[in-house]
Amino acid sequence: MKTGERSRMLRGMTQDGSARITVLNSSSMVARAAALHKTSPTAMAALGRCLTAVSMIGVMLPEKEDSATLMLNGDGPAGRVLCVSDYYGNVRGYIEHPGVDLPRKANGKLDVGGAIGHGTLSLLRDITGADLPQSGTVPLVSGEVAEDVASYFAESEQIPTICALGVLVGGGEVCLAAGGVLIQLLPFASEETVALLERNTASLSHISDCFHQGMSNREIAALALRDIAFDVFDELEVEYRCTCSRGRMLEGIRRLGRKKVCEMLDEQEAEGKPRELEANCRFCNTAYVFGEAELMEEKEESRA
């Protein structure tokens, strides 16, 4: 099963045109990812924050066929975290070491920064019609994800950004709530609105608690934009959605070339195993097994 319950996202803008806001309750999305990858609490928080962030970035893509990829490459025990969003905000992702767990910090919060470590954050946008993907990379500020995303937009794209992300993990390693807020200033933002946004940032420091308490996206948007008039553009349903398929996996193996595939099959046979190959999707852990006949079968167009 590649899809699960849908999470909800709100998009809006201040009435004076100073800033745009995105609010995402990603609880079901993160719960689905945690179940697929069997994450520890710390890994769930790291992966969940990245999934939430890239979903909010994805809905800013210009074309329906576009995608955005957020990568955290740190030297911490979590390894690489990679998450992908489509134009609609649907996501998929993985954390290299889903079982990594660290002691909580002195304030009781999960030590996501310690799990990620020092390294870089990269954002790649695959834009329809562009010769090459648009990409940028910045050093990680803290490894806590939200601060790193805000730093990326400020440094790489010169867009002042407020980002709040959170994942609340309960007993039994269950995702109780997850979500985020992304606010970006637009050109010629008024000084008054900027000052109010800076004042309101403190109210987003426990964003996962807001979602866990049952606050709606509109209520959280009103909290983030307190004393600032705003309009809601739309509300979307998004989900954790893997795009893998048997056909895609088969094509990926075939691209290795017949010689290499034969060598791999020979190795299987030498180990006393059936002459077949298994491919596993890193995003949903689905395993696809291909026998020799299927692997060696030529495409119709190549036989024509």
C-alpha positions in Angstrom: 0.0 0.0 0.0 1.5 3.3 -1.1 -1.0 5.8 0.3 -2.4 6.5 3.7 -4.7 8.9 5.3 -4.4 12.5 4.1 -2.9 15.4 6.0 -4.2 18.9 5.5 -2.5 22.1 4.4 -3.5 25.7 4.4 -2.1 28.5 2.1 -2.7 32.1 2.6 -1.3 35.6 2.4 -1.3 38.8 4.4 -3.8 41.3 3.1 -1.1 43.9 2.6 0.9 41.6 0.4 3.9 41.4 2.8 4.1 37.7 3.4 2.7 34.3 2.4 2.0 31.5 4.9 1.7 27.8 4.7 0.4 25.7 7.6 0.5 21.9 7.4 -0.9 19.4 9.9 1.3 16.4 8.7 0.4 14.0 11.5 -1.0 11.2 9.4 1.8 11.7 6.8 4.5 11.3 9.4 2.8 8.4 11.1 2.6 6.6 7.8 6.4 7.2 7.1 7.2 6.1 10.7 5.3 2.8 10.2 7.0 2.1 6.8 10.5 2.8 8.0 10.1 1.5 11.6 11.7 4.6 13.0 13.0 5.3 16.5 11.6 8.4 18.2 14.6 10.6 17.2 14.6 9.3 13.6 10.8 9.8 13.4 11.3 13.4 14.4 14.1 14.0 11.9 12.3 12.4 9.0 8.9 13.9 10.0 10.3 17.4 10.1 11.9 17.0 6.6 8.8 15.5 5.1 6.7 18.4 6.5 9.2 21.0 5.2 9.5 19.6 1.7 5.7 19.3 1.4 5.3 23.0 2.1 8.1 23.8 -0.4 6.6 21.5 -3.0 3.3 23.3 -3.2 5.2 26.4 -4.3 6.5 24.7 -7.5 5.3 26.3 -10.8 4.2 23.3 -12.8 2.2 20.1 -12.1 5.1 17.8 -13.2 7.7 19.5 -11.0 9.2 18.0 -7.9 11.3 19.2 -5.0 14.0 17.2 -3.1 15.3 18.2 0.3 18.5 16.5 1.5 20.2 16.6 4.9 23.7 15.3 4.6 25.1 15.3 8.1 27.9 13.5 9.9 25.6 12.3 12.7 24.4 8.8 13.4 21.2 9.3 11.5 23.0 9.5 8.1 21.4 11.0 5.1 17.8 12.2 5.2 16.2 12.6 1.8 12.6 13.7 1.1 10.7 14.4 -2.1 7.5 16.4 -2.7 5.4 16.8 -5.9 3.6 19.9 -7.0 0.5 18.9 -4.9 2.5 18.5 -1.6 2.4 14.7 -1.6 5.7 13.3 -0.2 8.0 10.3 0.1 11.3 10.0 1.9 13.8 8.0 3.9 16.3 8.3 6.7 19.5 6.2 6.2 19.5 4.8 9.8 15.9 4.7 11.0 16.8 3.0 14.2 19.1 5.7 15.5 18.0 7.1 18.9 19.7 9.5 21.2 19.0 10.5 24.8 16.7 13.5 25.1 18.1 17.0 25.6 18.0 18.7 28.9 14.8 20.5 28.0 13.1 17.1 27.3 13.1 17.5 23.5 14.3 14.9 21.0 17.9 15.5 20.0 17.4 15.7 16.2 20.4 18.0 15.8 22.6 15.5 17.5 21.3 12.7 15.2 21.9 14.8 12.0 25.2 16.4 13.1 27.2 18.8 11.0 27.0 18.9 7.2 24.9 20.5 4.5 21.3 21.0 3.5 20.5 20.9 -0.2 17.3 21.7 -2.0 16.8 20.6 -5.6 13.9 21.5 -7.8 13.2 19.6 -11.0 11.4 22.1 -13.1 9.5 21.2 -16.3 11.3 22.6 -19.3 14.5 23.5 -17.5 17.7 22.0 -18.9 19.0 21.2 -15.4 17.4 21.0 -12.0 17.7 24.1 -9.8 19.7 23.4 -6.8 21.4 25.1 -3.8 23.4 23.9 -0.8 24.1 25.6 2.5 25.9 24.5 5.7 23.6 23.1 8.4 23.0 25.7 11.1 21.8 23.3 13.9 20.6 20.1 12.3 17.2 20.7 13.8 15.7 21.2 10.3 13.4 24.2 10.8 16.3 26.6 11.4 18.2 25.1 8.6 15.4 25.5 6.1 15.0 29.2 7.1 18.7 29.6 6.7 18.7 28.0 3.2 16.0 30.4 1.9 17.8 33.5 3.5 21.3 32.6 2.2 20.6 30.8 -1.1 17.5 32.6 -2.3 17.6 35.8 -0.3 14.0 35.2 0.9 13.5 36.0 4.6 11.8 33.0 6.0 10.2 31.8 9.3 10.0 28.1 9.6 8.6 26.1 12.5 8.5 22.3 12.5 7.6 19.7 15.1 6.9 16.0 15.7 5.4 14.9 19.0 6.3 11.2 19.8 4.3 9.3 22.4 4.9 6.0 24.2 5.3 3.0 22.0 7.1 5.2 19.5 3.8 6.6 18.1 3.5 9.9 16.3 1.0 11.8 18.3 1.1 15.0 16.2 3.3 16.6 13.5 3.2 19.8 11.5 4.8 23.0 10.5 4.4 26.6 9.5 6.4 28.3 6.7 6.2 32.1 6.3 8.1 34.0 3.6 8.4 37.7 3.2 7.5 39.1 -0.2 9.3 42.1 -1.9 8.5 45.5 -0.3 7.1 44.0 2.9 6.0 46.6 5.3 8.2 47.3 8.4 5.1 47.0 10.6 4.2 43.5 9.3 7.8 42.4 9.7 8.0 43.6 13.3 4.7 41.8 14.1 6.0 38.5 12.5 9.2 38.7 14.5 7.1 39.2 17.7 4.8 36.3 16.9 7.7 33.8 16.1 7.9 32.8 19.8 4.4 31.5 19.7 5.5 28.8 17.2 8.3 27.3 19.4 6.0 24.4 20.4 4.2 23.9 17.1 3.6 20.1 17.6 1.8 20.8 20.8 -0.5 23.2 19.0 -1.5 20.4 16.6 -1.8 17.9 19.4 -4.1 20.2 21.3 -6.5 20.1 18.3 -5.8 23.5 16.9 -6.9 23.9 13.3 -4.7 25.1 10.5 -6.7 28.4 10.5 -6.2 28.8 14.2 -2.5 28.2 13.9 -2.2 30.7 11.0 -4.0 33.3 13.1 -1.5 32.6 15.9 1.4 33.0 13.6 -0.1 36.2 12.1 -1.6 37.7 15.2 -2.6 41.3 14.7 -2.0 40.9 10.9 -4.9 40.7 8.5 -4.7 37.7 6.2 -6.7 35.8 3.6 -6.8 32.0 3.1 -6.2 31.0 -0.5 -7.0 27.3 -0.3 -6.8 24.2 1.8 -5.3 21.0 0.4 -5.2 17.3 1.3 -1.7 15.8 1.1 -0.3 12.4 1.9 2.7 10.1 2.0 2.7 8.6 -1.4 5.4 6.4 -3.0 5.6 6.4 -6.7 7.5 3.1 -7.1 6.2 0.3 -9.3 7.3 -3.1 -10.6 7.8 -1.7 -14.0 10.1 1.1 -12.8 12.2 -1.2 -10.7 12.6 -3.6 -13.6 13.7 -0.9 -15.9 16.2 0.3 -13.4 17.8 -3.1 -13.2 17.8 -3.5 -17.0 19.6 -0.2 -17.3 22.6 -1.9 -15.7 23.0 -3.8 -19.0 22.6 -7.5 -19.8 26.2 -8.3 -19.0 26.0 -6.9 -15.5 22.6 -8.5 -14.8 24.0 -11.9 -15.9 26.9 -11.5 -13.6 24.6 -10.7 -10.7 22.4 -13.8 -11.5 25.6 -16.0 -11.7 26.6 -14.7 -8.2 23.1 -15.7 -6.9 23.5 -19.2 -8.4 27.0 -19.5 -7.0 25.6 -18.9 -3.5 23.0 -21.6 -4.0 20.2 -19.1 -4.5 17.6 -19.0 -7.3 18.6 -17.1 -10.4 16.6 -14.0 -9.5 17.2 -10.5 -8.3 15.4 -8.5 -5.6 15.0 -4.7 -5.7 13.8 -2.8 -2.6 12.3 0.7 -2.7 13.9 3.0 -0.2 10.8 5.1 0.2 8.2 2.4 1.1 10.4 -0.7 1.6 8.4 -2.7 -1.0 10.5 -5.6 -2.3 10.2 -6.6 -6.0 11.6 -10.0 -7.1 12.5 -10.6 -10.8 13.3 -14.0 -12.3 15.9 -14.5 -15.0 13.3 -14.8 -17.8 11.7 -11.5 -16.9 15.1 -9.7 -16.6 16.4 -11.0 -19.9 13.2 -10.4 -21.9 13.7 -7.7 -24.5 11.3 -4.8 -25.0 8.9 -5.1 -27.9 10.4 -2.0 -29.6 13.9 -3.6 -29.5 12.6 -6.7 -31.3 10.8 -4.8 -34.0 
